Amino acid sequence: MSLPLLALMLAASVALIVYALWPKAGEGEETIKRRMSGRSAQDAVAAVRRQAKESVARRVMETVAPLAVRPVMVGSAEDMSRLRMKLARAGVRSETAPMMLLASKTVVAGLLGLAGGVYCWLNGTTLANGAGISLTCAGIGFLAPNLWLNMAINKRGEKIRNGLPDVLDMLVISVESGLGLDAAFQRVGDEMRHVHPSLSEELQIVTLESQMGIPRSEALTNFTTCTGIDETKSLVAIINQAERFGTSIARALRNQSEALRIKRRQAAEERAQKTTVKLMAPLILFIFPAILVVLAGPAALKMMESLKNTPGLL
């Protein structure tokens, strides 16, 4: 290697090291903000890395999505509205979420189909079998985003269902302390942000809609539509009836909270009772054969040896 090239590489290395160690603009203010918020340097670095990964993935998807969404673009506005509602029930309210979901169906289907084709080509599979495997993988990839969406909806609904009794207890305390129902929704939404974030988000949306001038009954109806569970529908019906007939909202909320807590305990007991039935399959398939081999294996071997050594039996 020539001396000028070596000197150039050394100078470039030193310049890159100096650039990496040089204090950046606003770094002192960022350090002060980080210390005041109680975050450590490791948390800040992890947040920066996570934001970088998310920004790269978002830029890639924003570039690929307009092309990938064309084969699966929803035809009518009703279907698109239904898809947005499903995404809202899953907790995804981004404006570009429907396009990203539809584009992911094409992208995942293409990647899995390509992976299946490469696997068949490496193993020397025939053309017909390879085409069938590739199409099967592509079909699985095409349905995978819908499966993820349904799982996300069910998981979020379960979280809201489990957190509803606690939120109702907080609502009862807030209403009995003198707050109005709208102020109670806002207070409980802020207090439950870290305990039940999904339900807190829905309550904050109800508060924002009420502040925008939407009637409370309509805002609560939107709340039941976005959650999509029966417990919120019954809760909203009880609140509307209490307001219509002039009965105590706190008493109605307390009764609903007790009913939901009993229902949650019964659901937990039901799952516990199902555990014994679900354990039968692994017991029969895995545990019992191993126990049988350990307990009856030596006796069977000794019996076979005794029969072999006894003349006239074997």
Residue pairs with C-beta under 8 A, 6 or more apart in sequence:
30 44
34 40
34 41
34 43
34 44
39 47
61 100
61 103
61 104
62 96
64 103
64 107
65 96
65 99
65 100
65 103
66 99
66 103
68 102
68 103
68 104
68 106
68 107
69 99
69 102
69 103
69 106
71 106
72 102
72 103
72 105
72 106
73 102
74 80
74 83
74 98
74 102
80 98
83 98
83 101
83 102
84 97
84 98
85 225
85 226
86 149
86 153
87 93
87 97
87 98
87 101
87 149
88 226
89 153
89 156
89 157
89 226
89 227
89 228
90 149
90 152
90 153
90 156
91 152
91 156
91 198
91 201
92 152
94 100
101 145
101 149
104 145
105 141
105 142
105 144
105 145
105 146
106 142
108 141
108 142
108 144
108 145
109 138
109 139
109 141
109 142
110 138
110 141
111 141
112 137
112 138
112 140
112 141
112 144
113 134
113 135
113 137
113 138
113 141
114 134
115 137
116 130
116 133
116 134
116 136
116 137
116 138
117 130
117 133
117 134
119 133
120 129
120 130
120 133
120 134
121 130
125 133
153 228
156 198
157 227
157 228
157 229
159 196
159 198
159 199
160 196
160 198
160 199
160 202
160 227
160 229
160 231
160 232
161 229
161 231
161 264
162 196
162 264
163 192
163 195
163 196
163 198
163 199
164 199
164 231
164 232
164 235
164 260
165 257
165 260
165 261
165 264
166 192
166 195
166 196
167 188
167 192
167 196
167 199
167 203
168 235
168 253
168 254
168 256
168 257
168 260
169 257
170 187
170 188
170 191
170 192
171 184
171 185
171 188
171 253
172 250
172 253
172 254
172 257
174 183
174 184
174 187
174 188
175 181
175 184
175 249
175 250
175 253
176 250
179 187
181 216
181 239
181 249
182 207
182 210
182 216
185 203
185 206
185 207
185 210
186 203
186 204
186 207
188 200
188 203
189 200
189 201
189 203
189 204
189 206
189 207
190 200
190 204
192 199
192 200
192 203
193 200
202 223
202 226
202 227
203 223
205 222
205 223
205 226
206 219
206 220
206 222
206 223
209 218
209 219
209 222
210 216
210 219
214 222
216 243
217 240
220 236
220 239
220 240
221 236
223 232
223 236
224 232
224 233
224 236
231 260
231 263
234 256
235 256
238 252
238 253
238 256
239 249
239 252
239 253
241 247
241 252
242 248
242 249
242 252
243 249
307 313
307 314
308 314
